[in-house]
Amino acid sequence: MSLTVFDQPQSDRPVSSLQRLLRVPHRLYFSAGVLALLSLALWWAVRLGVPQNSAYPAMLIHAVLMPLGVFPLFMLGFIFTAGPRWLSVPPVGGHPPIALGYLAGLLLALAGFTQGGSWPAAGLLLMQIGWSIATLRWLQCIQRSQVEDKRHAMRLFWAMAAGAIALMLALLWVRSGEGMLWWQSRQVSLWAFLLPVFLIVSHRMIPFFTQSVLPQITPWRPYWLLDGWLLLSVALVPAGLVGWPLLEATLAFVLAASLGHASWRWGLFASFGNRLLAMLHLSFAWLAPALLLQGLSALGVQVGAAPAHALGMGFCSTMLVGFVTRVSLGHSGRTLEADQRYWAIYLGLHGAALLRVAAALFALPALWLHLASGLWLLLMFAWACRVLPIYWQARADGKPE
């Protein structure tokens, strides 16, 4: 299904690949997002293979930049494509400075971390400014809208505001060297920003896409369910920061049970007949075990980094590939169908996530960590080679953008 908001006027003037890339929000943001993703994946694979002496341990950089570097540009591509349709407002322009500034900031921060000291601050500041401007633009879209139901849109705004806070905390961390600020940035980025954004979009879109393919399944997405998810997720931030393990475990277990029930009720098993739909459902199914592992970790069970990677690699990364592939195909006039190669890449990413989670759970030798990282990089590169050309090519069906 296309998410096109308004038909653009026909023009006899030929459109260059660069013009096409810069004019359409999802093309621009997704292209920048793919470059950001590959840059971080390559950096991490290199740092694992060739450890370097640095004032900033690679694990700390990885834990902050993965959630704040890989996903935001893709989020903006989706939000400024689907969002105006939700709100019945014209699409906004002026995206190139935000997208290019955020990507430049990420690369500058990566370079700065190799130098140590306050060098990463300039890049993080660029990222924070870009994200804050995008967040305010989204708020302006909401304020201009006359539709009655703005609930998903407003919840997205608050989650985006939490992303701006997480970036500011990361900036303050590199400026001050205070480890608690790093921990606060990580907690906010995971539980108040990353997971809420994905939950909001999943709550709105997965039941909708499911009914369009499987009309026998009645959409079920009460707002009390979404609000419960968001409340539990955000509450994990202070529970983890203050050190209340029983509360943190309870929150995680309740959230795991609710997300697992939603996965079943939304039609997980029925979705297997349509690969593009199954990609969304299989990714969502990662949430219950990810939150279960988080609860066990809070109780002192030795699970290592398994919860974060079940969430980041298992859920967020595979869901990103599922959603971005769907939007890219639909908005380029191609058939909404995941072919063998897309499907193989997608399943391979699940395999890489399982390998990384297993390496943490069973304290496997470092070789397994290298294998998981290398596999993830190769699969994302293969996916990038398929989707990137779509963004500068004309629509396959000849329709205007």
C-alpha positions in Angstrom: 0.0 0.0 0.0 1.3 3.4 -0.9 1.7 6.1 1.8 1.7 8.9 -0.7 0.1 12.0 0.8 -0.9 14.2 -2.1 -0.4 13.9 -5.8 2.4 16.2 -7.0 1.7 18.3 -10.2 2.8 16.8 -13.5 5.7 18.4 -15.2 7.2 18.0 -18.6 10.6 19.0 -17.3 12.9 16.0 -16.7 13.8 15.4 -13.1 17.4 14.5 -12.3 18.4 11.7 -9.9 19.6 14.3 -7.4 16.5 16.3 -7.6 14.4 13.2 -7.1 16.5 12.3 -4.1 16.3 15.7 -2.4 12.6 16.4 -3.1 11.0 13.3 -1.6 11.4 12.9 2.2 11.6 9.1 2.4 14.2 8.9 -0.5 16.4 11.5 1.2 16.2 10.2 4.8 16.3 6.5 3.8 19.4 7.1 1.7 21.1 9.0 4.5 20.0 6.3 7.0 21.5 3.5 4.9 24.8 5.3 4.8 24.6 5.9 8.6 23.8 2.2 9.2 26.6 0.9 7.0 29.1 3.4 8.5 28.3 2.3 12.1 28.3 -1.4 11.2 31.6 -1.1 9.4 33.1 0.9 12.3 32.0 -1.7 14.8 33.3 -4.6 12.8 36.7 -2.9 12.4 36.9 -2.0 16.1 36.1 -5.6 17.1 38.7 -7.0 14.7 41.4 -4.4 15.4 41.1 -3.0 19.0 42.4 0.5 19.4 43.6 2.4 22.4 41.1 5.2 23.0 39.8 7.4 25.8 36.4 6.1 25.0 35.9 2.3 25.2 34.4 0.9 22.1 31.5 -0.7 24.0 30.4 2.7 25.4 30.5 4.3 21.9 28.6 1.4 20.4 25.9 1.4 23.1 25.2 5.1 22.6 25.6 5.6 18.8 23.8 2.4 17.6 20.3 3.5 18.9 21.0 7.2 18.2 22.8 6.7 14.9 21.2 3.8 13.0 17.5 4.5 13.5 16.7 8.2 13.6 17.1 9.0 9.9 14.9 6.1 9.0 12.3 7.3 11.5 12.2 10.7 9.9 11.8 9.2 6.5 8.7 7.3 7.7 7.3 10.1 9.8 7.5 12.7 7.2 6.0 10.4 4.6 3.2 8.7 6.5 2.7 11.4 9.1 1.2 14.1 6.9 -1.3 11.5 5.6 -2.3 10.7 9.2 -2.8 14.4 9.9 -4.3 15.4 6.5 -1.8 18.2 6.1 0.5 19.0 3.1 4.0 17.6 3.2 6.7 19.9 4.6 9.9 20.7 2.8 13.4 21.8 3.8 14.6 18.3 4.7 18.1 18.2 3.0 19.8 20.3 5.8 18.3 18.0 8.5 19.2 14.7 6.8 22.7 15.7 5.6 23.5 17.5 8.9 22.5 14.5 11.0 24.6 12.2 8.8 27.5 14.6 8.9 27.2 14.9 12.7 27.3 11.1 13.1 30.4 10.7 11.0 32.0 13.7 12.8 31.2 12.1 16.2 32.7 8.8 15.1 35.9 10.6 14.0 35.9 12.5 17.2 35.7 9.4 19.4 38.9 8.2 17.9 40.6 11.5 19.1 39.2 11.4 22.6 38.4 14.3 24.8 35.6 16.6 23.7 36.2 16.0 20.0 32.9 14.0 19.6 30.9 17.0 20.9 30.7 18.8 17.6 29.2 15.8 15.8 26.8 15.1 18.6 25.7 18.7 18.7 25.0 18.6 15.0 22.9 15.5 15.5 21.0 17.0 18.4 20.3 20.3 16.5 19.1 18.4 13.5 16.8 16.1 15.5 15.4 18.9 17.5 14.5 20.9 14.4 12.8 17.8 12.9 10.9 17.3 16.2 9.6 20.9 16.1 8.6 20.5 12.5 6.6 17.5 13.4 4.9 19.4 16.1 4.0 22.1 13.6 2.4 19.5 11.4 0.3 18.4 14.4 -0.7 22.0 15.2 -1.8 22.7 11.6 -3.9 19.5 11.4 -7.6 19.7 11.7 -8.2 15.9 12.2 -9.7 14.8 15.4 -7.5 11.8 16.1 -3.9 13.0 16.7 -3.1 10.5 19.4 -0.4 8.5 17.5 1.1 11.8 16.2 1.3 13.4 19.6 2.8 10.3 21.2 5.4 10.3 18.4 6.2 13.9 19.2 6.9 13.1 22.9 9.0 10.1 22.0 11.0 12.2 19.5 11.5 14.8 22.3 13.0 12.0 24.4 15.4 11.3 21.6 16.5 15.0 21.7 17.1 14.6 25.5 19.1 11.4 24.9 21.3 13.2 22.4 21.8 16.1 24.8 22.8 13.7 27.6 25.3 12.0 25.2 26.7 15.5 24.4 27.0 16.4 28.1 28.8 13.0 28.7 31.6 13.7 26.2 31.9 17.3 27.5 32.1 16.3 31.2 33.4 12.7 31.1 30.8 11.9 33.8 29.8 8.2 33.4 26.4 8.6 34.9 25.4 10.8 31.9 26.4 8.0 29.5 24.1 5.6 31.5 21.3 8.2 31.5 21.6 8.7 27.7 21.6 5.0 27.1 18.5 4.4 29.3 16.6 7.3 27.7 17.5 6.3 24.2 16.4 2.7 24.6 13.3 2.9 26.8 11.9 6.5 26.3 12.8 7.0 22.6 13.7 3.9 20.5 11.2 1.4 21.8 8.3 3.9 22.1 8.7 5.1 18.5 8.6 1.5 17.2 5.7 0.7 19.5 3.6 3.7 18.3 4.3 2.9 14.6 3.6 -0.8 15.1 0.4 -0.2 17.0 -0.9 1.9 14.1 0.5 0.1 11.1 0.7 -3.6 11.8 -3.0 -4.2 12.4 -3.8 -1.9 9.4 -1.4 -3.8 7.0 -2.6 -7.1 8.3 -6.3 -6.4 7.6 -5.4 -5.2 4.1 -3.9 -8.6 3.4 -6.0 -10.8 5.7 -9.4 -9.1 5.9 -10.7 -11.9 8.1 -8.6 -10.6 10.9 -10.3 -7.7 12.8 -7.9 -4.9 13.7 -7.3 -4.7 17.4 -5.4 -1.7 18.6 -7.0 0.0 21.6 -5.3 3.1 22.8 -5.2 1.9 26.3 -3.0 -0.9 25.1 -0.5 1.5 23.5 -0.6 3.8 26.5 0.1 0.9 28.8 3.1 -0.1 26.6 4.5 3.4 26.6 4.0 3.9 30.3 5.8 0.6 31.2 8.6 1.3 28.7 9.3 4.8 30.0 9.0 3.7 33.6 12.0 1.4 32.9 14.2 4.5 32.7 14.0 5.6 36.3 13.7 2.0 37.5 17.1 1.3 35.9 18.7 4.5 36.8 17.7 4.5 40.5 18.4 0.8 40.9 15.1 -0.8 41.7 15.5 -4.3 40.4 12.2 -5.7 41.5 10.3 -2.8 39.9 12.4 -3.0 36.8 11.8 -6.8 36.5 8.0 -6.4 37.1 7.7 -3.7 34.5 9.7 -5.8 31.9 7.7 -9.0 32.6 4.3 -7.3 32.3 5.4 -5.6 29.1 6.7 -8.9 27.7 3.4 -10.6 28.5 1.3 -7.9 26.9 3.5 -7.7 23.8 3.5 -11.4 23.4 -0.3 -11.4 23.6 -0.6 -8.7 21.0 1.8 -10.5 18.6 -0.5 -13.6 18.8 -3.8 -11.6 18.5 -2.5 -9.5 15.6 -2.1 -12.7 13.5 1.5 -13.8 13.8 1.0 -17.2 12.4 -1.6 -16.2 9.8 0.9 -13.7 8.3 3.2 -16.4 7.1 1.3 -16.5 3.8 2.6 -13.1 2.8 6.3 -12.5 3.2 6.1 -8.7 3.3 3.5 -8.9 6.1 5.3 -11.7 7.9 8.4 -9.5 8.1 6.6 -7.1 10.3 5.0 -9.8 12.5 8.2 -11.8 12.9 10.1 -8.7 14.0 7.4 -7.8 16.5 7.6 -11.3 18.0 11.1 -10.5 19.3 9.7 -8.1 21.8 8.4 -10.6 24.3 11.7 -12.5 24.7 13.7 -9.2 24.7 11.7 -7.8 27.6 11.8 -11.2 29.4 15.6 -11.1 29.2 15.5 -7.6 30.5 13.5 -8.7 33.5 15.9 -11.6 34.2 18.9 -9.2 34.0 17.3 -6.9 36.5 16.9 -9.8 38.9 20.6 -10.6 38.6 20.5 -13.5 36.1 23.7 -13.4 34.1 22.4 -12.7 30.5 25.1 -10.2 29.5 24.1 -7.9 26.7 21.4 -10.3 25.5 18.5 -8.0 26.3 19.9 -5.0 24.4 20.7 -7.1 21.3 17.4 -8.9 21.3 15.8 -5.5 21.3 18.2 -3.7 19.0 19.1 -6.4 16.5 16.2 -8.8 16.9 13.4 -6.4 17.0 14.4 -2.9 15.8 16.8 -3.8 13.0 14.6 -6.4 11.4 11.5 -4.2 11.8 13.4 -1.4 10.2 14.2 -3.6 7.2 10.6 -4.8 7.0 9.1 -1.3 7.1 11.7 0.4 4.9 11.5 -2.3 2.3 7.7 -2.0 2.2 7.7 1.8 1.9 10.5 1.7 -0.7 8.7 -0.7 -2.9 5.3 0.9 -2.5 6.5 4.5 -3.2 8.6 3.4 -6.2 5.7 1.9 -8.1 7.1 -1.7 -7.6 5.1 -4.7 -6.6 4.5 -5.0 -2.8 6.2 -8.3 -2.6 9.3 -9.5 -0.8 11.2 -11.7 -3.3 13.6 -14.5 -2.5 16.5 -12.2 -2.0 14.7 -9.7 0.3 13.4 -12.7 2.3 16.8 -14.4 2.6 18.4 -11.1 3.8 15.6 -10.6 6.3 15.8 -14.1 7.7 19.6 -13.9 7.8 19.3 -10.8 10.0 17.3 -12.9 12.4 20.0 -15.5 12.4 22.7 -12.8 13.1 20.5 -11.5 16.0 20.1 -15.0 17.4 23.8 -15.6 17.2 24.6 -12.4 19.0 22.0 -13.1 21.8 23.3 -16.6 22.2 26.9 -15.3 22.4 25.8 -13.1 25.3 23.7 -15.7 27.1 26.2 -18.5 27.0 29.4 -16.3 27.2 30.7 -17.8 23.9 34.2 -17.0 22.8 34.9 -13.6 21.1 34.9 -15.4 17.7 31.1 -15.7 17.8 30.8 -12.0 18.4 32.9 -11.3 15.4 30.8 -13.7 13.3 27.5 -12.0 14.4 28.9 -8.6 13.7 30.4 -9.6 10.3 27.2 -11.4 9.2 25.0 -8.4 10.2 27.3 -6.0 8.2 27.3 -8.3 5.1 23.5 -8.7 5.2 22.9 -5.0 5.7 25.3 -4.2 2.8 23.4 -6.7 0.6 20.1 -5.0 1.6 21.5 -1.6 0.9 22.6 -2.6 -2.6 19.0 -3.4 -3.3 17.2 -0.4 -1.8 19.7 2.4 -2.4 19.2 2.5 -6.2 15.5 2.8 -5.8 15.8 6.2 -4.1 17.4 8.0 -7.1 15.5 6.1 -9.8 12.1 7.2 -11.3 9.0 5.3 -10.2 8.7 2.0 -12.0 5.1 2.6 -12.9 5.8 6.0 -14.5 3.7 8.0 -12.0 4.9 11.3 -10.6 6.5 11.3 -7.1 
